[in-house]
């Protein structure tokens, strides 16, 4: 056994069944920036997969200032499925973290899950997360880790260095900080404030959730190669913004932990 992120002892073997646990209600959202080639397929996949995972569900597409046909496709899908699909539009590209923040705020149900809009995760695999959430230890959140990362070698190397930096400087002991397959209890997000609007958002959210005493569990999920669209996570401007946010939080925590945890805006109303 080894120390888990929530302080409990966990084993390398699954301690809980991975059979999907059907929940009462689930909000599922995804950020999308210039994902015209992936958007419709992802929404149709979600419409097919989510009935097996939740009695009631909603799908929220967050268009982060896309310049292709993403906004029009999203609006068309919402019009065709008005009770199940909604769209949040950013007039300009605000960044990955800002898109996640909009998704959390738009969610109406007590369980909130997200993946990215690039279809590198399967919506049905959220069932692994709902199954873990139903475990006897009742975690506040379940975060995925990519069993086999389907990314170029350079991005995998960056991810390992980023994981090491978060573990060393923040004590964030999760296997895959930025895995875009996460599930939260809405109540567990109450009072948690996040400042970053960029790629550091997920790490900051987990750092501050842990500081607030939330329990976070981990589950392995499959990761698939991107087959359409272009990734933006390795752009120099994105990396630089994440570096600034990383060190900004670290320095503020050293200066005043209490003030640092109060900075930023709340995730849910």
Secondary structure, 3 states (H helix, E strand, C coil): CEECCCCCEECCCCCCCCCCCCEEEEEEEEEECCCCCCHHHHHHHHHHHHHHCEEEEEEEEEEECCCCCHHHHHHHHHHHCCCCEEEEEECCCCCHHHHHHHHHHHCCCCEEEEEECCCCCCHHHHHHHHHHHCCCCCCCEEEEEECCCCCCHHHHHHHHHHHHHHHHHHCCCCCCCCCCEEEEEHHHHCCCEECCCCCCHHHHHHHHHHHCCCCEEEEEECCCCCCCCCCCCCCHHHHHHHHHHHHHHHHHHHHCHHHHHHCCEECCC
